[in-house]
Amino acid sequence: MDPTSIRLPSNALPADGRFGCGPSKVRPEQLEALAASQIMGTSHRKAPVKNVVSSVRTGLSDLFGLPDGWEIVLGNGGSTVFWDVATFGLLNGISQHLVFGEFSSKFAAAVAAAPHLPEPDIVESAPGDHPAPNPAADIDVYAFTHNETSTGVAMELVRPSGGGMVLVDATSAAGGLIWDPNQVDVYYFAPQKSFASDGGLWLAACSPAAVERIESIGASQRWRPASLDLAIALTNSRADQTYNTPALATLVMLDAQIHWMLDHGGLDWAAGRSQHSAQILYGWAAEREWASPFVADPSKRSNVVGTIDLDESVLADDVCAALRANGIVDTDSYRKLGRNQLRIGMFPAIDPADVEALVGCIDLIVDQLRAS
């Protein structure tokens, strides 16, 4: 049976069929804010744009409940660029990397390739799980990933004993998962997932210890490309701007999403929406004999990225093709994981009612595929 020939009843479809894990669903109200904005096509060095950057920085500080002395730093390039930024502007000695998926491995690779840094200490586990840190006196930086987007594994952020700064890749977690600033020194992310904006920007919540490190390296003789210089990014961020020209649309949509979250109750509310969606998805999978959550340990299952393995009798590619033919998109597994799997974005902008409708649609599709 050609899965694209399956037609689902219109009353069974979710109101919005976007379930991608990044870029993720953008709320219509964010696009309305963009349309109403008067800053597009204007200088990012002038007050109207700087006011938006200030609103983003203040809004994130409020959303995360950052203590006094923390700063929001931002620059162009996304989280992939921030890995290079960190190698130049945050790391001094041995870094320990918890590697448990595609994205956590990339920061470790960036550090390993940096000629001015020691070989990183890599603690690895198979996809579907995450390892625990191995605290040691010689570790300068611990590199964690709050949510591994490729596998749907989330980890609780706990500072290891014995010192060392904690850097957290929070790209798919920030805005959708709870975290404690007391356990972290740098919480960095891009805005195209829980914050439902576009990519091309990195943001980092930095503790006083991290700010001190940035300023210390900035005053050193270490060579740093200007576009990757955290000290320059910090100086510009304090002036509510970026070193080089940012995408203004990204900032406007990010600002609208932050204030939507704040207006409805902050991070607890936003994370609660994702948790509700996750309960629906994992509960549904557990009740199906042909589906199961990929992450075996419930405490490590992500509330923002759900990965569901399908039995060999049900091809995930066919399910995804049938969903897409009915306007439900981006449910495919991560390309390099190579599993017969669905991957469902459950970021705060995604209505839990739409997740409920999605799993109902999957049931209808599987029934038809198995009957053919």
N, C-alpha and C positions, 0 to 999 in steps of 0.2 A: 504493500500500500504506500502510495506517495503521501508522506506526512503533510505536505503543503496543501493537500486537497481537503484536509479536515477543517470543518467550519464549526465553530463553537457558538452557542446561543449568545446573542448580544447581552442578555441579562445576566450571563455568567461571567462576563469579562470584568477585569478591574477597571476602575474609573481612569487610571493612568497605568499604561503598560510598560513603564520604564523601570527595570530592576538591575541596571548595570552597576558594577562595582567600581566605577570610575573611568571616565566621567559619569556622574550619577544624575539622577533626575533633578532638574531645575524647576522650582515652583513657579507657576505663572506670575505670582506677585513679585518675584525677583526680576522677571523680564519687564514687568510694569514699572518697577523702580528704575530699571535701566532706561526705558523709554522716556520716563519723566525727568531723568537726570539732565542737568545742563552742563556737565563737565566734559562730555565726549568731544574730542577735537580741541581740547584746551591744554594749556601748559601744566605739567605735573609739578612745576615749581611755584605755582600760584595758590592763593588761599583756598579756592573752591575744592581743588583736588586734595590739598594738604588737610583740609577739614575731613574729607572722607577717610584718609589714612589715619588721622587722629581718632576718628570714630571707630575704625576697625581695631586699633591698638587698645583703646579704652574698653571697647566692647568685649574683646577677648580676655582682657584682665579681669573684667567683671564676671564673665562666663566661667572662667577657670578658677575664680576665687584666689587670684595670685596674692601672696603676701607682699608687704612693703619691700621695695628694693628690686623686685622682679621687673623685667622689661620685655616688651614685645619688639623683636627685631624682624625685619623683612627684606627680601630682595628678589631678584628675578631668577627664574630657572627651574623652580619646582624642587621636590625632595631629592631627585637624582643629582642636581647641582649642589644641594646642601651637603651631600656626602663629601664632595670635593672641598666645599667651603670649610667643613669641619676638619678635614685633614690639614688645611693651611692655618686655621684660626682657633682650634679648640684642643687638638691633641698634642701632647708633648712627649709621652712615653708609651708604654705598652697598653694597648686597648684590648679588652676582652669582648668578643662578639658572640651573642647567642644567635645561632643560625638555625632557622627552622622553616625555610621557604625561599622563594626567589628573591624577595626584596631584602630580607635580612642578610642574605649572602652578598648582595651587591655592595653594601657599605664595607663589609669585611674585605672584599676584593679591591675597593678603592684605597683602603688603608694599606693593604699588602703591596699595592703598586706605587705608593708614595715613597720616594727614595730617602726622604729625611726622617722617616718614622721607623721604629722597630717593627719586626714581624708581628702581626696581631695574634692574639691567643683566641682560637676559635673553638667554641663549645657547640656541638651540633647535635641535632636530633632529626629523625625522619619526618617528612611532611605528615601533618596530622597530630603532631605533638609539639611541645617545646621543652628545651632543656632548662636546667637551673644553673645559675652562675656558680663559678668556683672562686670565691673571694681569695685574694692574695695581696700581700703588702706591696708588691711591685706593680699592681694594676693602676694605671693613671686614669683610665676611662672605661666604664662599662657601657656597651652599646646594646640596648634592648630594642625590641619592636613590640609596641603595644598590641597591634593587630596585624597579623600576617595576611595581607590581602589575597595572596595566591592560594592559601590553604584553608582560610576560615578559622585559624587558631588565634585566640587572644590570650595574653598573659597578664597576671596581676603585677603591678609595678611596685617592687620592694627594694629599697636601697641595700646593697650588700654591706656587711660589716667590714670595718677596717679601712675606710676611706676610699677615695677614687670618685671622680665625677660620674654621674649617670646621664647618658644621652639616650633619648627615646625617639625612635621613628614612630610618629603618630599619624601618618598620612591618612589611613582609613579609619583611625580611631577618634581623632580629635573632633569633639562636638557630638560624638555618639557613644562614648564610653567614659565612665567616671575614672578620675585619677587624682592622686594626692600630691600636690607640689612639694611636700616635705620629703617625698621619696625620689625626687627627680631634680636634675640641674638644667637640662635643656630638653624641651618637649617641642619637637619640630614637625612640620606637616605642610602639605599643599592643600589648596581649598576646593579641589574638584570632587570630593567624596561627601563626607557629612555636611560640609558647608556649601555643597551644591552650586559651586561656582565653576570657573574655568581653570585650567592648569596654567603653568608658566610663572607661578609665584611660590616662594617658600616663606614660611613664617616660623618663628622660633620664640617660645616663651623661655626666658633665660633667668636663672637665679642670680643672686648677687655673686656667688662663687664663679658662675659662668661668665658674668660680666667682667669680673676681675681678671679671669683667664684671657678673655678676648682683648682686654686693654693691655695686659702684660705682653701677649704675643704681638699685638699691634705696635708696641713700642720697641720690639726687638728687631734684630737684623734679618729675621727669616724672610726670604723672598716670598711674596704673595701677589698673584695677579690682582689688579685693582677690582675687577668684577667679582672676585672670589674672596675679597678681604673683609672679614667679619668686623674688624675695627671700623672700616669705612661704612659698612652697612649699619653698624650701631650708631655712628655719628649721624648718618642720614635719617635713620629711623627716629632718633630723638628730635629731628626737625620735621617729622611727619612726611618723609619723602623717601624715595629709593635712589640709589647711586645712578642707575640708568633708567630710561623711560619704562614705566610699567604699563601693562594692559589695563586701561581704566575700567573697561567693562567688567573685568574680573574683580576689581576692588568694589565696584558698585554692587554686584550680585553678592559678594562675600559680606559686605556690610549689611545688606538687607537680610541675609540669612542669620547672621549673628543677632540682630535685633529682633527677628522673629522668635528666636530661641529665648532671648531674655524676656521678651514681652509675655511669653507663655509659662515662665517659671524657671528659666535657666537650664543649666546642664542636667540637673536631675530630671527635668521634664523631657528634654530632648533624648537623653539616654533611656528614659522610661519608654518612649515610643519605640525605639529600636529593640528594647528588651521584650516588649509586647509582641512585636513582629517575630522575633526569634522564638518565643514560646509557641507561636502558631506553627512556624515552619518545622521546628524540631519535633514538636508533638505530633504533627501530621506524619512526618517521615517514620517516626517510631511505630505508628499504627499501620504502616503499609508493609506487606511481606516482600515487596519488590524495591523498597527504598530504605535507606538508613543514613543517619548522620555520619559523615566522614570522620569527624573528630570524636574518638571513642569516649574520652573523658568529658562529661558534661561541664565541668568547671573550666575547661579550656575552650569551649565552643564560643565563637564570636557572636555577639548580638548585632553586628553590623554587616558581616559577610557570612552567609550560610552556605556550607558545602554539603551536598546530599549525593551520596553514591546510589546508583541504580543497579538493579540486578542485570545480569548479562542478557536476560530475555527482553529487556527494555533498553533500547539504545538512546542515550542522552541526546545524541545529534538529531535523532528523529523527533524527540520531544521538543527540542529547541526550535527545530524547523517548523513544526506545527504551531508552536506558540508564536513565532515570528509571523507566520502567515495570518495570524489573528491579531496582530498589532501588539503582541507582548514580546519585548525584546531584551537582548543582552543577558540571557540566563545561562550562557555557555560556561563550561569549566575553564580554569586558567590553562592557556594553551600548552605550557611546558609541563604541566602536571601529568597529563596524559591519562586521565581516568575517565571512566564512564560516569560522568558526574554533572550535576547542575550546580551553579554558583549564583546565589541570589543576594543582591544588595538589599540591605534593610536599614539604610540610613534614615535619620530623623524625618527627612522630607517625604519619605515613602510611607503612605498611610497603612497602618496595620490591616485595615479593612481590605486594601488591595492585595496584601499578602494572603489573606484568607481567600480572596477570589482567585488568586494565582494557583494555590494548591488545589482548589476545586477544578480549575481548568486542566491542570496536569492529570488529575484523576480521569477526567473525560477523555483526554487524549490517549492515555495509556489504555483505557478500556477499548477504544477503537483500534489502536495499534495491535493489541493482543488478540482482538477478535478477527483481524484480517488474515 
